[in-house]
Structure formats: structure tokens, C-alpha cells
Amino acid sequence: MAYDSLCSFVKILEAAGQLRRIPAPVATELEITEIADREMKKPGGGQALLFEKPTIHGRPSPFPLAVNLYGSKQRMARSLGVDSISQLAAELAALMKAKPPASFREAIQLLGTALDLRHARPKSVRRGPCKEVIHRFDPPAPAAGEAEECPTLLDLPIQKCWPLDGGRFITLPCVVTRDPDTGARNVGMYRMQVFDPHTTGMHWQLQKVGARHGRRYYETGQRMPVAVFLGGDPAYAFCATAPLPDGLDELLLAGYLRRKSVELVRCETNELEVPADADFVLEGYVDPTEPLRREGPFGDHTGFYSLADQYPAFHLTCITHRREAIYPATIVGRPPMEDFYLGTASVELFLPVFKMNFPEIVDIALPAEGVFHNLVAVSIKKSYPLQAFKIMYGLWGMGQMMFTKYLIIVDEDVNVHDTSEVLFRLCANTDPQRDSVFTRGPADILDHATSQLGMGSKLGIDATRKLAGEGFQREWPPIIKMDPTVSARVDALLAALNQTP
């Protein structure tokens, strides 16, 4: 199902009782974060919130702000137009089974083919709702008399989320860049700190595709065109966060998920294209000849502040938006937060890709406490010695799984989404020295615990039942379970008792 606007998604959530309107003025400085954080911490993620009168330094913003749109299993599925993410995962698995790959490279190529089977690639159109209002800054510069009518970044309800944040941050931007060599598009999500009315930071991390594109422009000294869009179909933000391999277009995935090609319009001040149904578009560039700027601190998804560092500056040349635009936002911090549901949906959707390469994998979970990649639990159907270690090394070599600090492998009968059960098997089934392996590799630059930025160690733990071939010479005891027939009889007995007057 394709949504024709963020507003239409908001209305569907409201009709389903999944959205609450906040009609009173609420400050974008800290207050919205406090309300949203309390909502996100409720069982099941609480409700989505629409702040109808967000204020900026006491001034009302002309645009409402929506937050926690993805913050539950139900809303996450609704954002992609389905009842559950498992529906999409099963569909994608069926498509990919048409031709089993012989390698990871073939699996990625097959993924691209599968996404392209049912829906054409994004198509260009001349106009779209995202251009209902156009404000150009460079060129031409706004005339003196137009200053009050021409909104800048300071007119958007951009939040200062946490007390020690270095400023206001755009937290749900879909950042469009293009490989200068191949022309391949990438849509990533990188936070953007507002420096002044026309300038932000561009926090693309070392290992991100946007950063790779940027390095090529820095090598040539050419100005790098960048476009940022917010809102539109909620599938876009999900796809921008999805762990797609380099070179696979996120808007192709969006077209597949929404069962309709994404219509793209060309920007006013550069040649990049953005979804025609977006709520806001920020056009601009990064200049490789200018020095990097101090960006941060920022209260991050790790639950700690990521410290200030040097990043490129994004210069705004144009803002376009819908007349009735809604500004989409999220907050990150100590889990559980809205981003937990985005990450969980990504893992569930792309589990078929992992299984194509590692058929013994049964399920994968990223517990909220692990803030995505710090802790990953994997269940496998074990059939030979040291198979758990093979899975560890294989997963550490797959894309963003390289950031996983703690990787726990358990048997197929373990529900990896039940962290208590995983920890029970971890404590019961392991000898720490025998079943653990340390290795080194790339680390998330937001990880404050590593001794060096972007580099750190990783721990893999085999919490599966041990085999004789692994050097285990003792008898492995059975786990305590009640006889199924007894359980069934007791179920019937209790049901009868509950019906007794």
C-alpha cells in the first residue's frame, strides 16, 4: 500500500486509535522530547504524537510536528501497508528462492532482482506536492523585502532534544547523494545539526555510503550536490535506515514495499531527484574546499551523548514544501525508543537474505538493550562441530553486522526475542574459556567505550548444546519440560474449573 502523503498516514493512525494530538503549545527545546520519551517508554511503544503548535524559542512554528510514528509493531507494519512485517519477509523469501545464490555477492544481486520484479524502478515526473511552495536562497538571494516571508531552517520545528546537545538537530532526514563515478543514488539517514538559518552539519559516519560518496568529491575538490527530504510516504524513512548493501537503491526497495513506483522530481538548484510526495525538501551542497566544522554533542541511540567532532557542513540553497506539510521527527536515547521498532523490522525483513547464505540460521534478534548492534542473538539448527563459530565470523563479515560487539549463538529451540531465555541458555550452556572468542574489527564511531575511534574488539559466545566433536566428553543433560499430554489435560481441567459457576 502506498501513502500519498505523511498526512494520510497520520489520519490512518488516528482512525485506528494509534495517534494522539497535542493541541497546546509545546517547546521544541527539550519539552517535546520529554513528552515523547515518556510515551515511547510505555508498554508496546505508546502512541504516535502530533504536536499541533510546536514553538521555537517561544514563537509558534507554521508546521505541526509528528513523532513516534514507527514506535510500535503495529505502526511499523502500518507504515509499510501490511498487517505484519512477517508478510513482507515471507514474500521476499519466496522471490529469492527462485534461484538460490552460490555466494553472498550473488545473494545481493538476487535481492536487487527480486525487488525489481513487481514494480518498475523509480520514475521521474515534472511536478509534485513537494514543490507547492518554493523558496530559493542561492541563486538568487532573497530580496530584502522577502525576508519575513521566506522561511529558513529556523522556522522549522527542529528540536533540541537533550540538555547537553550542541544545538538543534534534524533527526529523521533522508539524505540523497550520488556516486560521482557510477551515478548510483544513495538515500541514508544522518543527523543534521542546525548551525545557522542556511547551514547544518552533515554527520555521515566513516563507514556510511554517503561518506564514501563524499570522499570522492573531496578527492576531486568538486562541490557535492546533496538533497534532503522529510516526510512523504513513511516507507521512505524506513528504507533510508535499512541495511542495504552499497549500490542497491533505497527507493527501489521503497517501490517494492509500497507496491508502487516512487515518483521523483528534480531539485530546483541541483540535479538530484527526490520523492514528489515529500513534505519538505532541503536542497544544497557540501563544499570540499572549506574546513570541517565542530558538530555535537548529541544525545544518541546508545543512551549516552556522542561527543563533538569534525564533520562537513551542508549549505542550503532552496527549501520546498507542501502547503500543509507535517514535520516528521524522532528522538533517540536510552532504550527502548522508537528506533528499536525500525531496527527490528529491518532484521525481520532481511532475515531471508541471511538465511540464503547461512541456511542453518533460524532467527535473529537485536534486543533493545543492545541499541541495535551492541548485542545480537542468533538461533541456529546445529549439525556439526564449531558451527556456531562459523556463523559468528560469517555474520561479522556482512555489512553493518561488522559493528556487533556481543554475538550470542543458541540452539533452534530458543526464542531469541525473549532476552531472558537467551541469558538462561548463555549462563547454563557455556564454559567461558572454551565457548568464547575475541576478535577485532571496525566499531561504530558512536561507541564511546572503544579505546580508538571506529576500532574495537568483539566477543562471540557459543551457547549451543555441545557435541562430542567439540571436545565435550560428558553426557549433556536434557532440559526440564513437562509431558505435552499432561499439559493438555491440565489445560482442559483449568478451563472446566473456570467455567464452573
C-alpha positions as CSV (number, residue, x, y, z in Angstrom):
1,M,0.0,0.0,0.0
2,A,1.3,3.4,-1.0
3,Y,0.5,6.5,1.1
4,D,0.2,9.7,-1.0
5,S,1.4,11.9,1.9
6,L,2.6,11.8,5.5
7,C,-0.8,13.4,6.4
8,S,-2.7,10.4,5.0
9,F,-0.6,8.1,7.2
10,V,-1.3,10.3,10.3
11,K,-5.0,10.1,9.6
12,I,-5.0,6.4,9.3
13,L,-3.1,6.1,12.6
14,E,-5.6,8.5,14.3
15,A,-8.6,6.5,13.0
16,A,-7.0,3.3,14.4
17,G,-6.6,5.0,17.8
18,Q,-2.8,4.9,17.4
19,L,-2.2,8.7,17.4
20,R,-2.8,11.4,19.9
21,R,-3.0,15.1,19.1
22,I,-1.3,17.7,21.4
23,P,-3.2,21.0,20.7
24,A,-1.4,23.1,23.4
25,P,1.9,24.9,22.6
26,V,4.9,22.8,23.4
27,A,8.5,23.9,23.1
28,T,10.8,22.2,20.6
29,E,13.5,22.9,23.2
30,L,13.5,19.7,25.4
31,E,9.8,19.7,26.2
32,I,8.7,17.7,23.1
33,T,11.5,15.2,23.9
34,E,10.3,14.7,27.5
35,I,6.7,14.0,26.4
36,A,7.8,11.7,23.5
37,D,10.3,9.8,25.7
38,R,7.6,9.1,28.3
39,E,5.3,7.9,25.5
40,M,7.9,5.6,23.9
41,K,8.7,4.0,27.3
42,K,5.1,2.8,27.7
43,P,4.4,-0.9,27.1
44,G,4.3,-1.6,23.3
45,G,5.7,1.8,22.5
46,G,2.7,4.0,23.3
47,Q,1.0,6.2,20.7
48,A,2.2,8.4,17.9
49,L,2.1,12.1,18.8
50,L,1.1,15.1,16.7
51,F,2.2,18.4,18.2
52,E,-0.1,20.9,16.5
53,K,1.6,24.0,17.9
54,P,5.3,23.4,18.4
55,T,7.2,26.5,19.4
56,I,10.7,27.7,18.6
57,H,12.1,30.0,21.3
58,G,8.5,30.8,22.2
59,R,7.4,31.5,18.6
60,P,4.8,29.2,17.1
61,S,6.1,27.2,14.1
62,P,3.9,27.3,11.0
63,F,4.2,23.5,10.8
64,P,3.0,20.7,13.1
65,L,5.5,18.1,14.3
66,A,4.9,14.3,14.3
67,V,6.9,11.9,16.4
68,N,6.9,8.2,17.3
69,L,5.2,7.3,14.0
70,Y,7.1,4.0,13.9
71,G,7.2,3.3,17.6
72,S,5.2,0.0,17.8
73,K,4.9,-3.2,15.9
74,Q,1.5,-2.3,14.7
75,R,2.5,1.2,13.4
76,M,5.7,-0.1,11.9
77,A,3.7,-2.6,9.9
78,R,1.1,0.0,9.0
79,S,3.8,2.3,7.7
80,L,4.6,-0.3,5.1
81,G,1.0,-1.0,4.4
82,V,0.8,-4.5,5.9
83,D,-0.6,-6.2,9.0
84,S,2.8,-7.6,10.0
85,I,6.4,-7.4,8.7
86,S,6.4,-11.2,8.5
87,Q,4.1,-10.9,5.5
88,L,6.7,-8.9,3.6
89,A,9.6,-11.2,4.8
90,A,7.8,-14.3,3.5
91,E,7.0,-12.7,0.2
92,L,10.7,-11.6,-0.2
93,A,11.9,-15.1,0.7
94,A,9.6,-16.7,-1.9
95,L,11.0,-14.3,-4.6
96,M,14.6,-15.0,-3.7
97,K,14.2,-18.8,-3.6
98,A,13.6,-18.7,-7.4
99,K,17.3,-19.0,-7.9
100,P,19.4,-19.9,-4.8
101,P,22.7,-18.0,-4.8
102,A,26.1,-19.6,-4.5
103,S,27.7,-16.7,-2.7
104,F,26.9,-13.6,-0.7
105,R,27.6,-11.4,-3.8
106,E,25.0,-13.4,-5.8
107,A,22.5,-13.1,-2.9
108,I,22.8,-9.3,-3.0
109,Q,22.4,-9.3,-6.8
110,L,19.4,-11.6,-6.4
111,L,17.9,-9.2,-3.8
112,G,18.1,-6.4,-6.3
113,T,16.4,-8.5,-8.9
114,A,13.7,-9.6,-6.5
115,L,12.9,-6.0,-5.6
116,D,12.6,-5.1,-9.2
117,L,10.3,-8.0,-10.2
118,R,6.9,-6.5,-9.3
119,H,7.5,-2.8,-9.6
120,A,9.3,-0.6,-12.0
121,R,12.2,1.4,-10.8
122,P,11.6,5.0,-9.6
123,K,10.2,7.2,-12.3
124,S,10.7,10.9,-13.0
125,V,7.8,13.3,-13.1
126,R,7.7,17.0,-13.8
127,R,5.9,18.3,-10.7
128,G,4.8,17.1,-7.3
129,P,3.3,18.3,-4.0
130,C,6.7,18.8,-2.5
131,K,7.0,21.9,-4.8
132,E,3.8,23.6,-3.8
133,V,5.9,26.2,-2.1
134,I,9.4,27.1,-3.3
135,H,12.0,29.3,-1.5
136,R,15.3,29.7,-3.3
137,F,18.3,31.1,-1.5
138,D,21.2,30.6,-3.9
139,P,20.8,31.7,-6.6
140,P,19.1,34.1,-6.4
141,A,19.4,35.5,-2.9
142,P,16.0,36.6,-1.4
143,A,15.2,40.2,-1.8
144,A,15.3,42.4,1.3
145,G,11.5,42.7,1.4
146,E,11.0,39.0,1.2
147,A,13.0,38.1,4.3
148,E,10.0,37.7,6.6
149,E,8.0,35.6,4.0
150,C,10.9,33.3,3.2
151,P,11.3,30.6,5.8
152,T,14.7,29.2,6.8
153,L,15.8,26.3,8.9
154,L,15.0,28.5,11.9
155,D,11.3,28.4,11.0
156,L,11.1,24.6,11.0
157,P,10.2,22.9,14.4
158,I,13.6,21.4,14.7
159,Q,14.2,20.1,18.2
160,K,16.9,20.5,20.7
161,C,16.4,17.0,22.1
162,W,18.6,16.7,25.2
163,P,20.1,19.2,27.7
164,L,23.7,18.8,26.6
165,D,23.0,18.7,22.8
166,G,25.2,21.1,20.8
167,G,22.1,22.6,19.2
168,R,19.0,21.7,17.2
169,F,19.1,18.5,15.2
170,I,17.1,17.3,12.3
171,T,16.6,13.7,13.4
172,L,14.6,12.0,10.5
173,P,16.3,13.3,7.3
174,C,16.5,11.2,4.2
175,V,19.8,12.4,2.7
176,V,20.2,11.9,-1.1
177,T,23.7,11.7,-2.6
178,R,25.1,10.3,-5.8
179,D,28.3,8.4,-6.6
180,P,30.3,10.7,-8.9
181,D,31.8,7.8,-10.7
182,T,28.8,5.5,-11.3
183,G,25.9,7.8,-10.8
184,A,24.4,5.4,-8.3
185,R,22.0,7.0,-5.8
186,N,22.1,6.5,-2.1
187,V,19.5,7.5,0.5
188,G,20.9,7.5,4.0
189,M,19.8,8.9,7.4
190,Y,22.4,11.1,9.0
191,R,21.6,13.6,11.7
192,M,21.9,17.3,10.8
193,Q,22.8,19.9,13.4
194,V,21.5,23.4,12.6
195,F,24.4,25.9,12.6
196,D,22.5,29.0,11.3
197,P,19.5,29.7,9.1
198,H,21.1,28.2,6.0
199,T,23.8,25.8,7.2
200,T,23.8,22.4,9.1
201,G,26.3,19.7,9.9
202,M,26.3,16.5,7.8
203,H,27.0,13.7,10.2
204,W,27.8,10.9,7.8
205,Q,29.9,8.3,9.6
206,L,33.1,6.8,8.3
207,Q,31.6,3.6,7.0
208,K,28.4,5.0,5.5
209,V,27.8,5.2,1.8
210,G,27.2,8.9,1.9
211,A,30.6,9.4,3.4
212,R,32.2,7.3,0.6
213,H,30.5,9.5,-1.9
214,G,31.8,12.5,-0.1
215,R,35.4,11.3,-0.1
216,R,35.3,11.1,-3.9
217,Y,34.2,14.7,-4.1
218,Y,36.9,15.7,-1.5
219,E,39.5,13.9,-3.7
220,T,38.4,16.0,-6.8
221,G,37.6,19.2,-4.9
222,Q,34.3,19.5,-6.7
223,R,31.2,20.8,-4.9
224,M,29.0,17.9,-3.9
225,P,25.2,18.2,-4.5
226,V,23.1,17.0,-1.6
227,A,19.3,16.9,-1.2
228,V,17.4,16.1,2.0
229,F,13.8,15.2,2.1
230,L,11.5,14.7,5.1
231,G,8.1,13.1,5.2
232,G,6.1,11.8,2.3
233,D,5.3,8.0,2.3
234,P,6.5,6.7,5.7
235,A,8.2,3.8,3.8
236,Y,11.0,6.2,2.8
237,A,12.4,6.8,6.2
238,F,12.4,3.1,6.9
239,C,14.2,2.4,3.7
240,A,16.8,5.1,4.5
241,T,17.6,3.2,7.7
242,A,17.6,-0.3,6.2
243,P,20.9,-2.1,6.0
244,L,21.1,-2.3,2.2
245,P,24.4,-3.1,0.5
246,D,26.2,-0.3,-1.2
247,G,24.8,0.3,-4.7
248,L,21.3,-1.0,-4.1
249,D,18.9,1.9,-4.4
250,E,16.8,2.5,-1.3
251,L,14.0,4.0,-3.4
252,L,13.8,0.7,-5.3
253,L,13.2,-1.0,-2.0
254,A,10.5,1.6,-1.2
255,G,8.8,1.0,-4.5
256,Y,8.7,-2.7,-3.8
257,L,7.4,-2.3,-0.2
258,R,4.7,0.2,-1.2
259,R,3.7,-1.7,-4.3
260,K,4.1,1.4,-6.4
261,S,7.0,3.1,-8.1
262,V,8.3,6.1,-6.3
263,E,7.7,9.3,-8.4
264,L,10.7,11.6,-8.4
265,V,11.1,15.3,-9.2
266,R,14.3,17.1,-10.0
267,C,15.5,19.6,-7.4
268,E,15.4,23.3,-8.2
269,T,19.1,24.1,-7.6
270,N,20.9,20.8,-8.4
271,E,20.3,17.7,-10.5
272,L,19.4,15.3,-7.7
273,E,15.9,13.8,-7.6
274,V,13.6,13.5,-4.6
275,P,10.2,11.9,-4.0
276,A,7.4,14.1,-5.3
277,D,5.2,13.4,-2.3
278,A,7.7,14.6,0.3
279,D,6.6,17.1,2.9
280,F,9.9,19.1,2.9
281,V,13.0,19.2,0.6
282,L,16.2,20.9,1.6
283,E,18.5,21.4,-1.4
284,G,22.1,22.3,-1.1
285,Y,25.7,21.2,-1.3
286,V,28.9,20.3,0.6
287,D,32.0,22.3,-0.3
288,P,35.2,20.1,-0.1
289,T,37.4,23.2,-0.1
290,E,36.2,24.5,3.2
291,P,37.3,23.2,6.6
292,L,35.2,20.8,8.6
293,R,33.1,22.2,11.4
294,R,32.5,21.1,15.0
295,E,29.3,19.1,15.3
296,G,27.8,17.8,18.5
297,P,27.5,16.7,21.2
298,F,24.2,14.8,20.6
299,G,22.2,12.6,22.9
300,D,22.4,9.4,20.8
301,H,20.7,6.0,20.5
302,T,23.4,4.5,22.7
303,G,21.9,6.1,25.7
304,F,24.9,8.4,26.0
305,Y,26.0,11.6,24.3
306,S,28.1,11.2,21.3
307,L,30.9,13.8,21.7
308,A,31.6,16.7,19.4
309,D,33.8,16.0,16.4
310,Q,34.6,17.5,13.0
311,Y,32.1,17.0,10.1
312,P,31.3,18.6,6.7
313,A,28.8,21.5,6.5
314,F,25.7,21.4,4.4
315,H,24.8,24.7,2.7
316,L,21.1,25.3,2.0
317,T,20.2,26.7,-1.4
318,C,16.5,26.0,-1.5
319,I,13.6,24.9,0.6
320,T,10.4,23.4,-1.0
321,H,7.5,22.0,0.9
322,R,3.8,21.1,0.8
323,R,1.4,23.8,1.8
324,E,0.0,21.6,4.6
325,A,3.3,20.0,5.5
326,I,4.0,17.9,8.6
327,Y,7.5,17.9,10.0
328,P,8.5,14.3,10.9
329,A,10.9,13.8,13.8
330,T,12.2,11.1,16.2
331,I,14.2,11.2,19.3
332,V,16.9,8.7,20.3
333,G,18.3,7.9,23.7
334,R,18.3,5.2,26.4
335,P,16.2,2.3,25.0
336,P,13.5,1.3,24.4
337,M,12.8,4.0,21.9
338,E,11.1,4.4,18.5
339,D,14.2,3.3,16.7
340,F,14.0,-0.2,18.3
341,Y,11.0,-0.9,16.1
342,L,12.7,0.3,13.0
343,G,15.7,-1.9,13.6
344,T,13.6,-4.9,14.5
345,A,11.6,-4.6,11.3
346,S,14.8,-4.4,9.2
347,V,16.1,-7.6,10.7
348,E,12.8,-9.4,10.2
349,L,12.5,-8.2,6.6
350,F,16.1,-9.1,5.6
351,L,16.3,-12.4,7.5
352,P,15.7,-14.3,4.2
353,V,19.0,-12.7,2.9
354,F,20.9,-14.1,5.9
355,K,19.3,-17.5,5.5
356,M,20.2,-17.7,1.9
357,N,23.9,-17.5,2.9
358,F,23.5,-19.4,6.2
359,P,20.7,-21.9,5.9
360,E,21.2,-23.1,9.4
361,I,20.0,-19.7,10.9
362,V,16.6,-19.9,12.4
363,D,16.1,-16.4,13.7
364,I,18.0,-13.2,14.7
365,A,17.1,-10.7,17.4
366,L,18.6,-7.3,18.4
367,P,17.5,-6.7,22.0
368,A,16.6,-3.2,22.8
369,E,19.3,-3.1,25.5
370,G,21.9,-3.6,22.8
371,V,20.9,-0.4,20.9
372,F,20.9,-2.2,17.6
373,H,24.3,-3.8,17.1
374,N,25.9,-4.0,20.5
375,L,24.1,-7.3,21.2
376,V,22.8,-9.8,18.7
377,A,21.3,-13.2,19.4
378,V,21.1,-15.8,16.7
379,S,19.4,-19.3,16.8
380,I,20.7,-22.0,14.6
381,K,20.0,-25.6,13.7
382,K,23.3,-27.1,14.7
383,S,24.5,-30.2,12.9
384,Y,28.3,-30.2,13.2
385,P,31.2,-29.2,15.5
386,L,32.1,-25.4,15.8
387,Q,29.2,-24.4,13.5
388,A,28.4,-21.6,15.9
389,F,31.8,-20.1,15.4
390,K,31.4,-20.3,11.6
391,I,28.2,-18.3,12.0
392,M,29.9,-15.7,14.1
393,Y,32.7,-15.0,11.6
394,G,30.2,-15.1,8.7
395,L,27.9,-12.5,10.3
396,W,30.7,-10.2,11.3
397,G,31.6,-10.0,7.6
398,M,28.1,-8.9,6.5
399,G,27.6,-5.2,6.2
400,Q,26.6,-3.4,9.4
401,M,26.9,-6.6,11.3
402,M,30.6,-5.7,11.5
403,F,29.7,-3.4,14.4
404,T,28.2,-6.2,16.6
405,K,30.1,-6.2,19.9
406,Y,28.5,-9.2,21.5
407,L,27.2,-12.1,19.4
408,I,25.4,-15.0,21.1
409,I,24.6,-18.2,19.3
410,V,21.9,-20.5,20.7
411,D,20.1,-23.6,19.6
412,E,17.0,-23.6,17.3
413,D,14.5,-24.2,20.2
414,V,15.4,-20.9,21.8
415,N,13.2,-17.9,21.2
416,V,15.9,-15.2,20.6
417,H,13.3,-12.4,21.1
418,D,13.0,-13.5,24.7
419,T,16.1,-12.0,26.2
420,S,15.5,-13.8,29.5
421,E,15.6,-17.2,27.7
422,V,18.7,-16.3,25.8
423,L,20.5,-15.3,29.0
424,F,19.3,-18.5,30.6
425,R,21.0,-20.6,27.9
426,L,24.0,-18.3,27.9
427,C,24.6,-19.0,31.6
428,A,23.7,-22.7,31.5
429,N,25.3,-23.9,28.3
430,T,28.7,-22.2,28.3
431,D,32.2,-22.7,29.7
432,P,33.5,-19.1,29.4
433,Q,37.0,-20.0,28.2
434,R,36.0,-22.8,25.9
435,D,33.0,-21.2,24.3
436,S,34.2,-17.6,23.8
437,V,36.2,-16.0,21.0
438,F,37.6,-12.5,20.9
439,T,38.4,-10.7,17.6
440,R,39.0,-7.2,16.4
441,G,37.4,-5.1,13.7
442,P,35.6,-1.9,12.8
443,A,33.4,-0.3,15.5
444,D,30.6,2.2,15.4
445,I,32.1,5.6,15.8
446,L,29.3,6.4,18.3
447,D,30.7,3.7,20.6
448,H,32.3,5.7,23.4
449,A,33.8,2.6,25.1
450,T,36.4,1.7,22.4
451,S,40.0,2.9,23.1
452,Q,40.2,4.2,19.5
453,L,37.5,5.8,17.4
454,G,36.0,3.3,14.9
455,M,38.0,0.3,16.0
456,G,37.4,-2.2,18.8
457,S,37.1,-5.8,19.9
458,K,34.2,-8.2,19.6
459,L,33.1,-11.2,21.7
460,G,31.3,-14.2,20.3
461,I,29.8,-16.8,22.6
462,D,28.7,-20.3,21.6
463,A,25.7,-21.0,23.9
464,T,24.5,-24.0,21.9
465,R,24.4,-27.6,23.1
466,K,28.0,-29.1,22.8
467,L,28.9,-32.0,20.6
468,A,31.4,-34.8,21.2
469,G,33.3,-33.5,18.2
470,E,33.9,-30.2,20.0
471,G,35.8,-32.0,22.7
472,F,32.9,-32.4,25.1
473,Q,33.1,-35.8,26.6
474,R,30.4,-35.7,29.3
475,E,26.7,-36.5,28.9
476,W,24.6,-33.5,28.1
477,P,21.5,-33.4,30.3
478,P,18.0,-32.8,28.9
479,I,16.3,-29.6,29.7
480,I,13.3,-29.8,32.1
481,K,10.0,-29.9,30.3
482,M,6.5,-31.2,31.2
483,D,5.0,-34.0,29.2
484,P,2.8,-32.4,26.5
485,T,-0.1,-34.8,27.2
486,V,-0.1,-33.7,30.9
487,S,-0.1,-30.1,29.9
488,A,-3.1,-30.6,27.6
489,R,-5.0,-32.4,30.3
490,V,-4.3,-29.6,32.8
491,D,-5.4,-27.0,30.2
492,A,-8.7,-28.8,29.9
493,L,-9.1,-29.1,33.6
494,L,-8.4,-25.5,34.3
495,A,-10.7,-24.4,31.5
496,A,-13.5,-26.5,33.1
497,L,-12.9,-25.0,36.5
498,N,-13.1,-21.5,35.1
499,Q,-16.5,-22.3,33.6
500,T,-17.9,-23.6,36.9
501,P,-20.5,-21.2,38.4
